[in-house]
Amino acid sequence: MRLMITLGIAGTLLAGCMQDLGPAGDMLARDAAKGVVNSAVQTRFPGVDARPLTDCIIDNASSSEIIQIAESALVGTSQATTNLIVDIAERPETVRCTVNNSLGLNL
């Protein structure tokens, strides 16, 4: 029970950091989310440089999606988080971004 309360408080604080700290809070959440996304991509595609896809997923995620993913850095990645990452990765803008970043193009 205490763990659930602690995790709930941590998630609330993370969301509050984004709003209260402005750009610094946004960067904190984005960095936490990048770690989660990078791990998920590396697990799904071992041996592939995950950075281009990770950056594009984060860049094409909404603020609320970034918070949801970043919370996984605190509580562990769930299937719902993995599904969210895959959904964002499949968006046309994310696919376009990934292709451009991977090939060094600017389409």
C-alpha positions in Angstrom: 0.0 0.0 0.0 2.8 2.4 0.9 4.5 1.7 -2.4 1.4 2.6 -4.4 1.0 5.8 -2.4 4.7 6.7 -2.9 4.5 5.9 -6.7 1.3 8.0 -7.0 3.0 10.9 -5.2 6.1 10.6 -7.5 3.9 10.7 -10.6 2.1 13.7 -9.3 5.4 15.4 -8.5 6.7 14.6 -12.0 3.7 16.2 -13.6 4.0 19.1 -11.2 7.6 19.6 -12.1 6.8 20.0 -15.8 4.3 22.7 -15.0 6.1 24.4 -12.1 9.6 24.3 -13.5 8.7 25.2 -17.0 11.4 24.3 -19.5 13.5 22.6 -16.7 10.6 20.4 -15.7 9.9 19.6 -19.4 13.6 18.6 -19.9 13.5 16.4 -16.7 10.4 14.6 -17.9 11.7 14.2 -21.4 15.0 12.8 -20.2 13.3 10.3 -18.0 11.0 9.3 -20.9 14.0 9.0 -23.2 15.5 6.5 -20.9 12.4 4.4 -20.9 11.9 4.6 -24.7 15.5 3.9 -25.4 15.3 0.7 -23.3 12.1 -0.4 -25.0 13.5 0.2 -28.5 16.8 -1.6 -27.6 14.8 -4.6 -26.2 12.6 -4.8 -29.3 15.5 -4.2 -31.8 18.7 -5.5 -30.3 21.9 -4.2 -31.9 20.1 -1.2 -33.6 21.1 2.4 -32.7 17.9 3.3 -30.8 18.7 7.0 -30.5 17.1 8.2 -33.8 13.9 6.4 -33.1 13.9 7.4 -29.4 14.4 11.1 -30.2 11.6 11.0 -32.8 9.2 9.2 -30.4 9.8 11.8 -27.7 9.5 14.7 -30.2 6.2 13.4 -31.4 4.7 12.6 -28.0 2.3 14.9 -26.3 3.1 16.3 -22.8 0.8 13.9 -21.2 2.3 11.0 -23.1 5.8 12.1 -22.0 4.7 12.2 -18.4 3.1 8.7 -18.7 6.3 7.3 -20.2 8.5 9.1 -17.7 6.5 7.7 -14.8 7.6 4.3 -15.9 11.2 5.3 -15.0 10.0 5.3 -11.4 7.5 2.5 -11.4 8.8 0.2 -14.1 7.6 -0.3 -17.7 4.1 -1.8 -18.1 2.5 -3.3 -21.2 0.4 -0.1 -21.4 3.6 2.0 -21.6 5.1 -0.3 -24.3 1.9 -0.1 -26.3 2.0 3.7 -26.0 5.6 3.8 -27.2 4.7 1.6 -30.2 1.6 3.7 -31.0 3.7 6.9 -31.0 6.4 5.2 -33.1 3.8 4.2 -35.8 2.6 7.8 -36.3 3.4 9.1 -39.8 5.3 12.1 -38.3 7.4 9.7 -36.2 8.1 7.4 -39.1 9.1 10.3 -41.3 11.3 11.7 -38.5 13.0 8.4 -38.0 13.7 7.9 -41.7 15.2 11.4 -41.9 17.3 11.0 -38.8 18.5 7.5 -39.7 19.5 8.5 -43.3 20.6 12.0 -42.5 18.0 13.4 -44.8 15.9 16.5 -44.3 12.6 15.7 -46.1 
